[in-house]
Each structure stands twice: as C-alpha cells, then as structure tokens.
C-alpha cells in the first residue's frame, strides 16, 4: 500500500508538467500553421519545427532534479522506507520514459496530420531520424518506430536518473557544498571541458575519446541500437548511485 502511495506522490506533478509541455508545443505548431496560412504564400520557405524530444529530455531532468527534497521528506514523514522511495522513483522514471518515447512519435504523427489537413508546407521531424537518417531510410515505419522509441526511452530514463542523482547530492550537501557544486558544474561544462578539448584536440586521447563516443552511440554505422544500450547502462549506473544517496539521506527541517 505504501509503495502505491509513493508512486502516486511521485507522479502527481509529473503528468501535469509533461503533458502541459506537449500542449504548448502543439499550440506552437498550430500558431505556425495559422501564420503560414495568413501569410498567403508570402513566405516560400518550408517551415520545420523539430526538437520535441530535446525539450522533453530537459523537462524530465528538471522535474527529477526539482522534486527530491519535497518528495523524500514527505514520504519519510509518512513512514515510507528508503527502499520503497527508491523503487517508486525508479519505477516512475521507467514508466514515464516508456510513455514519453511513444508519446513523442504520436505527437510528431499528429503534427503532420494537422499540417496536411491545413494544406500547409510544414515538417515536424524526430530528432532521432535526423541523427540516424540512413536507418530510417533502410527500415519500414514500424521498425523505425520501435527502434527510435527504444532509444528515446533509454535517454529519458537516463535523464530522469541523472536529475535524481544531482538533486540527491544537493540535498545531502551542506550550504558550502551546494555553493561549490553550483559553481563547479557550469564552470566544468562550459569552461574547463571546452578549454581542455582545445588544448588537447590533436592528441591521441581525444581522438580515441571521439571514436569511442561515435561507436557507443552508433553514429559511425548510423544505427540507434548502441545508443539505446549505452544510455540503458548509464541509467543503471545512475540508478545505483541514486540508491546509495537515498539510503544515506536523512530528513531535514
């Protein structure tokens, strides 16, 4: 019973937020169609609206990163065990990863139907088709749907677990630690890493690193399966890390 209650608590805001994002993106699509119709062909270029998956990946990360403190403390105060909290979080992430990976495909399909019915030239394309165009060309629509849904689900659960780990670390750190982390993350991502890449770009290590990334993401052969496997493994590692954080976390005032 407590597990069921924990699941409900975890997903209470998730559904509203995620499907509000879908609603906003669909509204943007409709506005774009209206603008093109109202222009009376003054704009000759084709309209392309892409990136739905990227927006949802970021949304999932933000949701996971933002709800740890409130959810953890509320569940602990109601006698829910740390194991149950972890299972509910992992289960919530997995459930929504599967739902969103299918919802993405349906959203793109519906957007195309609306465009066709309105008689406008506008394309809404999947990010995964843009990354793996040869795969989409070589396989039928059903198999492409399954493959891209699989890689999408793997990325979504990875994003969710990464947000959970980050928010758990922030929760456990003191004020000084949170300040240090808030400084270290952007400095590392936007200053240190680009600087190191520029300095060591021609080295064997960087060439090996790029080759490895291309291989594990399937970019060299243009297939999404390695990416799905890679993000699944990363999700498992992040899941284990989140369990360690939840197991040692204590309620705070």
Secondary structure, 3 states (H helix, E strand, C coil): CHHHHHHHHHHCCHHHHHHHHHHHHHHHHHHHHHHHHHCCCCCCCCEECCCHHHHHHHHHHHHHHHCHHHHHHHHHHCCCCHHHHHHHHHHHHHHHHHHHHHHHHHHHHHHHHHHHHHCCCEECCCHHHHHCHHHHHHCCHHHHHHHHHHHHHHHHHHHHHHHHHHHHHHHHCCHHHHHHHHHHHHHHHHHHHHHHHHHCCCCHHHHHHHHHHHHHCCCCCCCCHHHHHHHHHHHHHHHHHHHHHHHHCCCCC
